[in-house]
């Protein structure tokens, strides 16, 4: 039994099977999470076959856990099912717009986080892949997603074959604002980020990348303005293609 205080991202998995019975139980329990209008605006594509995982891998920059994990879950914002239901019940759906994508995306991410918490309690390991929204069209094509269905989260799942160290977190006072938002002073930033910046692994990261500060690792290497703008343009095109814009 684990809890959030010991949560680790797991990228290496044992050969032990993740049964469909267990997965279905956890996803059924996760479906009790909050949802807009009680519509459950999400769908999950479960990938187990080696062939399909191999097809998904390029969309996730060929990270090895995509092909090596027993199960890959692609959680989608889904207004297609609700729209089909409406049309079959003499109702006219109006969900081909950006607000509907946001609502469905929130629903899908709430479900995803609840499922992650349940998997933690069960002892399963998982890795949340932020790459899902970088090249979504490849995922859409691979999984045959129709209009009004958009991938928003991918989780690789299996029984852990590693116990990596806990990653650092900012202190509570860095993100809690009483009554109104209080902007950050230079002193605040120094206080809140000191521990993270002084970690040996982060200082080493700066050294090997020849960067003066940890912030430069993120702005100049990991999440650059050029890449963000290019992927933003691609994301908008995919949202148009899927009927949300």
N, C-alpha and C positions, 0 to 999 in steps of 0.2 A: 504494500500500500504506500503510495506516494502522495505528496500534496504540492501546491504551487511554490512553496518556499524551497523545494529541492528540484524543481522542474529543470530538465536539461534537454537541449536539442540533440536528438540521436540520429546519426548518419550511418552507423554500421549496425547491421541486424544479423541475428542468428538464422539458421535454416528452419527454425520451428515455425510451423504453419500458424497463420492468423485465421481462425475458422470463420466461415461465413456466418455461423450462428452467433458467435461472439460479436462480430462486427455489426450484424443486424440489430442485436440487442442494444449495443451502445448508440447506434444511430437512431433507434426508436426512442431511447431515453433522451438523446440530444434534441429530438424534435419537440420536446416539451419546453424548449427555450422560448424567449420572447419573439414575437413575430407581428408585423404590421397587419392589423385588421384580421388576425388569425388566418392569414392566407398562405403562410409558409412559402415564401417567394424564393425557393431554392430547389435545386436538384443536385444529386451527387452521382458522378460517373465513377464506378469502381473498376479499376484496372488491375488485373492479375496476370494476364498473359505476357510472356516475355516479348512477343512480337509487338504488342501494343505499347508496352513500356519503352521499347526501343524507338518506336515512332514518336513518342512524347518527349524523349530525352532532349532533342535539339532545341525545343521550345524553352527548356530549362538549362540552356548552356551546357548540356551533357554532364550535369552534375551526377556523379556515380551512384548516389542513393536512388535515383529515379529508376535505374534498371536493376539495382540489387535489392531494393526493398521488396518484401513479399506482396505488398499492396500499395497502390497509388490511388489516392482519392482526389478527384477534381470537383470542387464545390462551385456551383454556378448560380449566379443571379438568374432567376427564371420567372418571367412573366408570360411565357408561352403557355404553360399549363393552365394558368388562371384565365388567359384569353380564350383558349379552346373551350374551357368549361363555360365561360360566359356565352360564347357563340352557340354552344349546344343547349343553352338554357334561355334562349330568346332575349339575351342581353347583348349590348354593343360595347365591347371593351375599348378603352382609350388609354392604353399603356405603352404606346410607341413614342415615348418621350424621355427626356433626361431625368426628370423627377422619379419616374417609375424605375429607371435603372438604379438610382441612388437608394430608393426604398428596398428594392430587391437585393442590392449589394449589401446593405446593412443587415437584412434578414440572413443572407448567406454567411456573413462573417460572424454574426451572433451564433448561428448554428455551429460554425466551424470551431469557435472558441469553446463552446460548451462540450462539443465532441472531444476536443483536445483535453479538457479537464477530466472527462470521463475515462479517456485512455490512460491518462496519468494514474488515476486511481486503480485501474486494472493492471498496471505494470507494463503496459505497452510503451514502446518508444516511437517517436515521430519527429518529422522535420517539416516545418512550415516553409514553403518555397515562395519567396517574394517575387520570383521571376514570372509568375503566372500572368501578370498584367504587362509584361515587357513585350512579349510576342504572342498575343492571344489568338491571332488568326491561325497560327500553326496548330494550336490546341483545338480551336473550333473545327478546323478541317479534319484533324485526326479523330476527333470524337463525334463528328457529324452533328454539331450543335445547330439547331434551327434558329431562325430569327427570334428575338426577344429572350435569348439564352446567352449568357456571357460568363466565361470563367473568371472567377475572382480569387480563388484560393486553391492551392494544391498541397496535399499532405502525403508524405511517404510514411508508411506505417509498418512496424514489425516489432519483434521482441528484441530488446537491446543486446548488442554484443560489445558494448563499451560503456564506460561511465566517465564522460568528460567532466572537467571542472565546471562549477557554476560560473556563468557569465556575470559580469558586474552590472549593477543597476544604479541609476541616479537616486539620491535620497528623496524621501517623501516631500520635504519642503521645497524641492526644486520644481515640482509640478502641481502643488496644491495652492490655490488662490482663494483667500477668504473674501466672500461677498462680491468682489470685482477683481478683474485681472490686473495684476501688478507687474509692470514690465521689469525686465532684468537689468540691473546695474552691472558694471564691470566687476565690482566686488562680489555680487551674487554669483556670476559665472565662475569666477576664480574659486569660490567656496564649493559650488555644486559639482564642478568638473575636476577638482584637484585629484580626487582618488582615482578616477578613471584615467586621467592623463599620466599619473605617476606609476601605474601598473607596469611591471617589467615587460610584459608582452606587448603593451601598447608603445612603450618607449622603443622597444626593439623594432616594432613595425615602422615607426618613424625613421629609425636609423637605416634599415635596409631599403627603404623607399626614398631616402635622402630628402625627407621632409622635416621642416622645423617643428611643426605642431601636429597633433592628432587630427585637428579639424581639417588640415590640408589633405589628409588621407581621404577624407570623405568628399571634399569639394573638388580635388584635383585628380583623384584616382577612382574612387568607388562609385560616386554618384555625381558625375560631372554635369555642368549646365548643358553642354552639347548633347550628351546622351539623353538627359531628361527631356530636352525639347524635341529630339527626334522620336523618342518613344511616346511622348505626349501626342505628337502628330499622328503616329501610328495608332494609338489608342482611340483617338477621336474618329479616325477612319473606320476602325473596327466597330465602334459603337454605331456609326451610320449604317455599316453593312448589316449589323444585327438588328437594326430597326429602332434603336433607342434615341437617335438624333435625326 
